[in-house]
């Protein structure tokens, strides 16, 4: 009763008073408790039970997003692998871990995740990229990488993994902050690039054509029926999706309060004609995940088996978890946890024209199309869910070769691919601000 009185008569009026003075909208205030408890439960669950961080490290990473998150009440159940959060009783959230598909926020009536049966996957001792054995370290490059990760962390950049592949060989890798070669680390939006490869694999198998429409029933009777899969791959679909990470906006609602990420994105209306304007949208990436879901089985167990058979095993992903939402669909915008070596495998696949470990994952033409500038009038330097160095009026990374392209994620995650240098660079960490990727990666090339 005492807590209720404090919340009702002190905290809520204080929050609304602060909102009025700060120009914060009512939508923000209404959504904030749900977003706070949702992001807390989800990220803490994955940090603890997917990556294996301590409760203290998981919380330290979480509160970087907002000081409000420091006021969450958090409980862990290590046996059940469940995290529950509350914000002064205003809202509560619960996230649970399921082996093989990681953590998701629980929602009443959505039980498919709980029935999922994970498949045991081998950890191979063969040489990279097929296995985890590294015998190709270059002492000179390794020395540079060791110096760089030490410098990064002395400057507060919080780099946790730094790995360099050259000539199909891992020539250097270094870890910090409790990370190691077998730790799955959150890539955030680097997941979009894996999602793109999965769509490319469907094309290779003749299960779709990117020039066709996705066939969503929800779009059949309106102007969204003209949106092609190719438009979605290049983020030129024209949907009205706001990629802003404040309460009350599309991105936070989709990721932290709704049971189905792609189901939420399906409701977005058209704002522009398809193929005309680039709009970076995690909603669109989740719609691509829905395409994969519908074309490869239509239920969690069969879709995941398809993913294991055609993506995980051929690429030889050793320490990767691709999380699904409460409805059982991959969250292709954001939630791939993978080791630095696994992220590098995706880069090597792109370098080698869609082939890795003797297996073709996507066509060579798919790789070529993936790194072509999009047709938009406002931001062409983006391909099939890959950021491009070329395409705009100036290079994105001016000190890197023009042909460089990258998967990028929040907190400055990078999978940088540089074909002309036959090089892949992976940087994973938890930077609170910008990471000097142009400068750091150029120095590694030199």
BELJOMO-V226876 format. One record per run of one state. SS is the DSSP state (@ for helix, = for strand, . for the rest). FROM is the first residue (numbers start at 1). TO is the last residue. If there is no record, write none. Layout:
ss:SS from:FROM to:TO
ss:SS from:FROM to:TO
//
This chain:
ss:. from:1 to:1
ss:@ from:2 to:22
ss:. from:23 to:25
ss:@ from:26 to:51
ss:. from:52 to:54
ss:@ from:55 to:62
ss:. from:63 to:66
ss:@ from:67 to:71
ss:. from:72 to:72
ss:= from:73 to:77
ss:. from:78 to:81
ss:= from:82 to:86
ss:. from:87 to:91
ss:= from:92 to:98
ss:. from:99 to:101
ss:= from:102 to:105
ss:. from:106 to:111
ss:@ from:112 to:115
ss:. from:116 to:126
ss:= from:127 to:127
ss:. from:128 to:132
ss:= from:133 to:133
ss:. from:134 to:138
ss:@ from:139 to:154
ss:. from:155 to:158
ss:= from:159 to:166
ss:. from:167 to:168
ss:= from:169 to:175
ss:. from:176 to:184
ss:= from:185 to:186
ss:. from:187 to:187
ss:@ from:188 to:204
ss:. from:205 to:212
ss:= from:213 to:213
ss:. from:214 to:216
ss:@ from:217 to:219
ss:. from:220 to:222
ss:@ from:223 to:226
ss:. from:227 to:227
ss:= from:228 to:228
ss:@ from:229 to:233
ss:. from:234 to:238
ss:= from:239 to:239
ss:. from:240 to:249
ss:@ from:250 to:256
ss:. from:257 to:260
ss:@ from:261 to:266
ss:. from:267 to:269
ss:= from:270 to:270
ss:. from:271 to:281
ss:@ from:282 to:295
ss:. from:296 to:299
ss:@ from:300 to:315
ss:. from:316 to:319
ss:= from:320 to:322
ss:. from:323 to:323
ss:= from:324 to:324
ss:. from:325 to:329
ss:= from:330 to:330
ss:. from:331 to:335
ss:= from:336 to:338
ss:. from:339 to:339
ss:@ from:340 to:351
ss:. from:352 to:354
ss:= from:355 to:356
ss:. from:357 to:358
ss:= from:359 to:360
ss:. from:361 to:363
ss:@ from:364 to:370
ss:. from:371 to:381
ss:= from:382 to:382
ss:. from:383 to:386
ss:= from:387 to:388
ss:. from:389 to:404
ss:= from:405 to:409
ss:. from:410 to:412
ss:= from:413 to:418
ss:@ from:419 to:421
ss:. from:422 to:422
ss:= from:423 to:429
ss:. from:430 to:436
ss:@ from:437 to:445
ss:. from:446 to:446
//
